[in-house]
Amino acid sequence: MNLASAYEYCARRTREAGSSFYYGMRMLPPAKRRAMYAIYAWSRLCDDAVDDHTGADAASHLATAERIYQAAYADDYLASSHPVVVALGDAVRRYSIPQEPFAHLIRGMRVDMAPVRLKSQADLDAYCDDVAGTVGLMCVHIFGFRDPRALDLARDMGRALQITNILRDLAEDLARDRVYLPEEEMERFGYSLADLSERRMTPAFFAVMRAQAERAKAYYARAAELFSLVEPDSLRCLSMLYVMYRRLLDKIEARGFRVFDERISLSGSQKLRLVWGVLWNKRAIGSSS
């Protein structure tokens, strides 16, 4: 498979996924955009493995995703017939992306193959680092950075985005027997796993949700420092990713954290306004004001 066809496959996969990330990727220069499509196409294989399959079937699909990234780093990657291997192999070499984030993302996905219970906030942070901070590290290599602090800030942004996802997807994850809210924090506020299983939105529930939202805001605040450290031609993409998720967190909070009543999301018109805002102001970082 030739490189152009491989990248086009990844672009199509990204476009068809309908992710908010696509809006941001479109704002990158062509070479960086293609590399981001390759990263997203591979990451989607991991997500689909654990979300669309169970048991041995999930393990098999995730093992395939693992082999794909390993093949992308092999010397003969261009001889592969798999488009993600070819596109990803070019991207990781073009932007000097290390292998470690890929291995750690696979590790995080394996957590989701069994019922999930996290004891402490440290456990949640470690999970967020594996499933989201890793993607942040891949992205920041593509964006280009002028200070190694950018790597730590990319992890902070990954934590912010993932906690936002966890708050939004609480009902969906519960149906999959995945509980990411730390047990120690729930106990501190007097909320139990039994309460969560019954979807009881008590004062204790809202206290837990507010605590996690405040933690996400702190990570967003730290991640904002990343904007001064990446190459200028990547600012609009980074801004778009930041803005979309920061505003989503605002909306979850504005709806009173009633995530069992509806799946809270930004509307098409809200996303369009954010896109135009970023296009007109490449340094916008999506403050909640």
C-alpha positions in Angstrom: 0.0 0.0 0.0 1.4 3.4 -0.9 1.7 6.2 1.7 -0.9 8.5 0.2 -3.6 5.8 0.2 -2.7 4.8 3.8 -3.1 8.4 5.0 -6.4 8.8 3.1 -7.7 5.7 4.9 -6.8 7.2 8.3 -8.4 10.5 7.3 -11.6 8.7 6.3 -11.7 6.7 9.5 -11.2 9.9 11.5 -13.9 11.7 9.6 -16.4 8.9 9.9 -15.9 8.6 13.7 -17.5 12.0 14.1 -15.2 13.0 17.0 -14.8 16.6 18.2 -11.1 16.0 17.7 -11.7 16.2 13.9 -12.6 19.9 14.1 -9.2 20.6 15.6 -7.2 18.4 13.3 -8.6 20.2 10.3 -6.8 23.4 11.5 -3.4 21.9 11.2 -1.0 22.2 8.2 -1.4 19.2 5.9 1.6 17.1 7.1 0.7 17.5 10.7 -3.0 16.9 10.0 -2.1 13.6 8.3 0.0 12.5 11.2 -2.8 13.2 13.6 -5.2 11.2 11.5 -2.8 8.3 11.7 -2.7 8.6 15.5 -6.4 8.8 15.8 -7.1 5.9 13.5 -4.8 3.7 15.6 -6.3 5.0 18.9 -9.7 4.2 17.5 -8.7 0.6 17.0 -7.9 0.4 20.7 -11.1 2.1 21.8 -13.2 -0.2 19.6 -11.5 -3.3 20.9 -12.6 -2.7 24.4 -15.9 -0.9 23.8 -17.4 -3.1 21.0 -16.1 -6.4 22.1 -15.8 -8.4 25.4 -13.7 -11.2 26.8 -11.3 -13.1 24.5 -12.7 -11.2 21.5 -11.7 -7.9 23.1 -8.3 -9.3 24.0 -7.8 -10.4 20.4 -8.7 -7.1 18.9 -6.5 -5.2 21.4 -3.6 -7.5 20.6 -4.1 -6.7 16.9 -3.9 -3.0 17.7 -0.7 -3.7 19.7 0.9 -5.6 16.8 -0.1 -2.7 14.4 1.9 -0.1 16.4 4.8 -2.4 16.8 4.8 -3.1 13.1 4.8 0.7 12.5 8.1 0.9 14.2 9.6 -2.0 12.3 12.1 -1.3 9.6 9.9 -2.9 6.9 6.7 -0.9 7.8 6.3 0.3 4.2 5.9 -3.3 3.1 2.8 -3.8 5.2 -0.6 -4.2 3.6 -2.3 -2.5 6.6 -2.9 1.3 6.0 -2.6 2.2 9.7 0.8 0.5 9.9 2.1 2.4 6.9 0.7 5.9 7.8 1.6 5.5 11.5 5.1 4.3 10.6 5.6 7.5 8.6 4.2 9.7 11.2 6.2 8.4 14.2 9.4 8.8 12.1 8.5 12.2 10.8 7.8 13.6 14.2 10.1 11.5 16.4 7.3 10.0 18.5 8.6 7.5 21.0 7.1 4.0 21.4 6.4 4.3 25.2 3.0 6.2 24.9 1.7 3.5 22.6 2.6 0.8 25.0 1.1 2.6 27.9 -2.1 3.3 26.0 -2.5 -0.4 25.4 -1.9 -1.0 29.1 -4.7 1.5 30.0 -7.1 -0.2 27.5 -6.5 -3.5 29.2 -7.9 -2.0 32.4 -11.2 -1.5 30.6 -11.4 -5.2 29.6 -12.5 -6.2 33.1 -14.9 -4.5 35.6 -13.2 -1.2 36.6 -13.0 -0.1 40.2 -10.4 2.6 41.2 -9.4 2.9 44.8 -7.8 6.3 44.9 -7.3 9.6 43.0 -3.8 8.4 42.3 -5.3 5.4 40.6 -7.5 7.6 38.5 -4.7 9.9 37.6 -2.6 6.8 36.5 -5.5 5.6 34.4 -6.0 9.0 32.8 -2.2 9.2 32.0 -2.4 5.8 30.3 -5.5 6.3 28.2 -5.4 10.1 27.5 -2.0 11.5 28.6 -0.4 9.2 26.2 -2.3 10.6 23.3 -1.4 14.1 24.5 2.3 13.1 24.4 1.8 11.8 20.8 0.1 15.0 19.8 2.6 17.4 21.3 5.4 15.7 19.3 3.4 16.4 16.2 2.6 19.9 17.2 6.2 20.6 17.9 7.4 22.0 21.2 10.3 24.3 22.4 10.5 23.3 26.0 10.4 19.8 27.6 7.8 21.1 30.1 5.4 20.6 27.3 5.4 16.9 27.9 4.2 17.3 31.5 1.6 19.8 30.4 0.3 17.4 27.7 -0.3 14.9 30.5 -2.2 17.5 32.5 -4.4 18.2 29.5 -5.0 14.5 29.0 -6.1 14.2 32.6 -8.5 17.2 32.2 -10.0 15.8 29.0 -10.4 12.3 30.5 -12.0 13.4 33.7 -14.4 15.4 31.6 -15.2 12.3 29.6 -15.7 10.3 32.8 -18.2 12.8 34.2 -20.1 12.9 30.9 -20.1 9.1 30.3 -20.9 8.0 33.9 -24.1 6.2 32.9 -22.7 4.6 29.8 -19.6 3.4 31.7 -21.7 2.1 34.6 -23.7 0.0 32.1 -20.3 -1.6 31.1 -19.4 -2.2 34.8 -16.8 0.5 34.8 -16.6 2.9 37.7 -13.8 5.5 37.5 -14.9 7.7 40.4 -12.3 6.9 43.1 -13.8 4.8 45.9 -12.0 6.7 48.6 -13.5 10.0 47.4 -17.0 8.5 47.3 -16.6 7.2 50.8 -15.4 10.6 52.0 -18.6 12.2 50.8 -20.8 9.3 52.0 -21.6 7.9 48.6 -21.4 4.2 47.9 -21.1 1.9 44.9 -24.6 0.7 45.7 -25.8 4.2 45.4 -24.1 4.6 42.1 -25.5 1.3 40.8 -29.0 2.6 41.6 -28.1 5.9 40.0 -29.0 7.9 43.1 -28.3 11.6 42.5 -28.1 12.5 46.2 -26.3 15.5 47.7 -23.3 13.2 48.2 -23.3 12.3 44.5 -23.2 15.9 43.5 -20.4 16.5 46.0 -18.3 13.8 44.4 -19.0 15.2 40.9 -18.2 18.7 41.9 -14.9 17.5 43.4 -13.9 15.8 40.2 -15.0 18.9 38.1 -12.8 21.1 40.3 -9.9 18.8 39.8 -10.4 18.8 36.1 -10.5 22.6 36.1 -7.1 22.7 37.9 -5.7 20.4 35.2 -7.1 22.7 32.5 -5.5 25.7 34.2 -2.1 24.0 34.2 -2.5 22.8 30.6 -3.2 26.3 29.4 0.6 26.9 29.8 1.1 24.5 26.9 0.0 27.2 24.4 3.1 29.2 24.7 5.3 26.1 24.2 4.0 24.6 20.9 4.8 25.7 17.4 2.5 28.5 16.1 1.0 26.5 13.3 -0.4 24.1 15.8 -2.1 26.6 18.1 -5.5 26.5 16.5 -5.7 22.7 16.7 -4.6 22.7 20.4 -7.1 25.6 21.1 -9.9 23.7 19.5 -9.3 20.5 21.6 -9.0 22.6 24.7 -12.1 24.8 24.0 -14.4 21.9 23.1 -13.7 19.9 26.3 -13.5 22.9 28.6 -16.9 24.1 27.5 -18.3 20.6 27.7 -17.2 20.6 31.4 -18.9 23.9 31.9 -22.1 22.5 30.3 -22.1 19.4 32.6 -21.7 21.7 35.6 -24.4 24.1 34.3 -26.8 21.1 34.0 -26.2 20.3 37.6 -24.2 17.1 36.9 -27.5 15.4 36.1 -25.7 12.9 33.8 -28.1 10.1 34.5 -31.0 12.2 33.0 -29.2 12.8 29.6 -25.9 12.5 27.8 -24.7 16.0 27.9 -22.9 17.3 24.8 -22.2 20.4 22.8 -24.7 21.0 20.1 -23.6 21.4 16.4 -24.2 25.2 16.6 -22.2 25.5 19.8 -19.3 23.6 18.1 -19.5 25.8 15.0 -19.3 28.9 17.1 -16.3 27.6 18.9 -14.6 26.7 15.6 -15.2 30.2 14.3 -13.9 31.7 17.5 -10.7 29.8 17.3 -10.3 30.6 13.6 -10.6 34.3 14.3 -8.3 34.1 17.3 -5.5 31.5 17.0 -4.4 32.2 20.6 -7.8 31.6 22.1 -7.6 29.1 24.9 -11.2 28.8 25.7 -11.5 30.4 29.1 -14.8 29.9 30.7 -15.5 33.6 31.0 
